[in-house]
Amino acid sequence: MLSLMDAEQLIKKLPKAEQHVHIVGSTRPETLLWLAEDSGLPKLFKTAKDARRFFKFRDFPHFIDVYCTVVDFVTKESQLERLTYELLESDARCNVKYVEASFSAPDHVLRGLDYGKMLDAVNRGISRARMGFGVECNIRVDLVRNYGPEKGMEVLDWIESKNDNVVSIDLGGSEERFPAKPYKQAYQRARKMGLHLVAHAGEAAGPESIWQAVNELGVERIGHGVAATDDPALLRHLKTKGIAIEACLTSNVKTRVVRTLKNHPIKTFYDSGLTVTVNTDDPSMFGTDMNKEYLQLHRQLDFSPSELFKLSLNALNSSFLPEESKSRMRKAFIKEYDRLLNKG
């Protein structure tokens, strides 16, 4: 049996994949200071410590307010290259091999930036990280539900004109104020475009929000999904349909979606046989990374290293990689895990 120290070292070295992480939400406190200077904006913070204090949230609506303030700091398309690169640099330190990064394009276009130039900048960051760390990354574009389904259709126009490394759409934003159902036509169109389908649901609203995402939008994965435990029929449906849940533990605690980590439903999801994955959501804002997420599952919810590796494989198996790439990476994950066990 592995000692506690050996188990934690093994967990840090596990090959991982991340499905749910926002580019802007990965802005480091130090980078927030750089953004203000590079953009010529008044400095809200004198030090990185001040910025970290800014990343403390009363509840989910307050988090949205803080997130929007950070979006305001992005005033040049080129700045997204650094944000993307640093996101992937942090993931690579946790032995994350594959990432699907969420890019909330309409947030920035409404502030005057150009979608195509931004996508080019994001992809430059991805390319640099691939060369520097060997981490692979694809993009999911968030329609941002606050702007309405007409804007969602416009975002799909942008993707049709330029879709480099874009594999899916998402629906983030203020879930409790803007339900999913009005986006049905946009999601039908996205499916015909060959895009995969994801939506945030069951984070700031109840099970009905998840039912809408499943029944009206036809999603393949649910972001957060915390409220699913309030509806046993929904849990059974998610399992039957093979719809994965992208769990974001620290995020849900910091935004008061759950009271403590021990109250988080990820163990229920796992024990129920659902495909559940581990993700950081907005890692810099929440002071976390993938290793911290995995380690707290081990320390506080008694997930064993083998169970954590199953979560890692869940993330890879339910990713939007092409099947050939997925198979190749899965074999590499298993080989690396066996090597770590034998070494231990």
Secondary structure by P-SEA (a helix, b strand, c coil): cccaaaaaaaaaacccccccccccccccaaaaaaaaaaaccccccccaaaaaaaaccccaaaaaaaaaaaaaaccccaaaaaaaaaaaaaaaaacccccccccaaaaaaaacccaaaaaaaaaaaaaaaaaaccccbbbbbbccccccaaaaaaaaaaaaaccccccbbbbbccccccccccaaaaaaaaaaabbbbbbbccccccaaaaaaaaaccccccccccccccccaaaaaaaaaacbbbbccaaaaaaacccccccccaaaaaaaacccccccccccccccccaaaaaaaaaccccccaaaaaaaaaaaaaaccccaaaaaaaaaaaaaaaaaaaaac
